[in-house]
Amino acid sequence: MELPKSPGVGMALFSGFLVLLFLSSLRELLLYSLNSDLYSYIPLIPFVSGYLIWLKKEKLRGLLDRSPQAALLALTTGAGVLLTYWILVGEEWQVSRNDKLTLMMSAFLSLLLGGGFLFLGAGVMRVIAFPAGMLFFMAPLPTFLISWISSFLQHASAEAGYAMLSLVGEPILRRGLIFQLAGITIRVAEECSGIHSSLVLFITSLLAGYLFLRAPWKRAVLTLAVIPLAILRNGLRIFTIAMLCVHVDPAMIDSPIHHRGGPIFFILSLVPFLAFLFVLRRSERPKDRAAPAIPGSPAKNP
């Protein structure tokens, strides 16, 4: 079959066909994300990627050129993911709704990526590599990965909270994730992992690095800084709730700051994040300011 002569038209037709093919899964993903505390960011991802591609529109002119080999790799990957899902269903494996959407969205996005190489070419895809990669955040994380990240943040946050309580001299007896304080016992539950806030901050760090930093290593440092920042944020939340329970009222364990205080601590975590971003960005400014003139030295014309 002959491909459309216009790369833009071909990509539009191919994308429309994919959307129709995966319409049921896309609709299910939207409903799933709107009712999920973890994936509430997913509906925003296509708009963010679209905006980032629009910013690159001037650099895309004259780059259109089909890349069938790269397209074949991406299309084969997408087809392989689909085949894996059908095999699992055929073998009557109990695939959770989350993992089903992980596989279906990974297949959809791989096929879309293949279409990009097929109709637009490697040059275009190289320019929009980051926005295209951002689209993969539409795929929910596999269940095993969610469990691992939550467990890591849960235990690391307990360590941070315990360190803060010990630092201020608060009497505390600890057994793993259980803190015994004066008049109350607190257990650091899995819900205290703050995985949603950490994931949103991770995505934010990728976007901020892409938009405001040039050096790849500085972008990587900014993103890696999210890990200790997330742990310290969760530790501060544990510390705050524990101190309120001991020194104000044990009933604070059921207060809004415990059950709905996540956004407050997320905003607090943005303060050091933005400060670190400012330092990294400032270090990239060209050092072209005129040096102070030395008395008696001849002035230099620009």
Secondary structure, 3 states (H helix, E strand, C coil): CCCCCCHHHHHHHHHHHHHHHCHHHHHHHHHHHHCCCCCCCHHHHHHHHHHHHHHCHHHHCCCCCCCHHHHHHHHHHHHHHHHHHHHHHHCCCCCCHHHHHHHHHHHHHHHHHHHHHHHCCHHHHHHCHHHHHHHHHHCCCCHHHHHHHHHHHHHHHHHHHHHHHHHCCCCCEEECCEEEECCEEEECCHHHHCHHHHHHHHHHHHHHHHHHCCCHHHHHHHHHCHHHHHHHHHHHHHHHHHHHHHHCCHHHHHCHHHHCCHHHHHHHHHHHHHHHHHHHHHCCCCCCCCCCCCCCCCCCCC
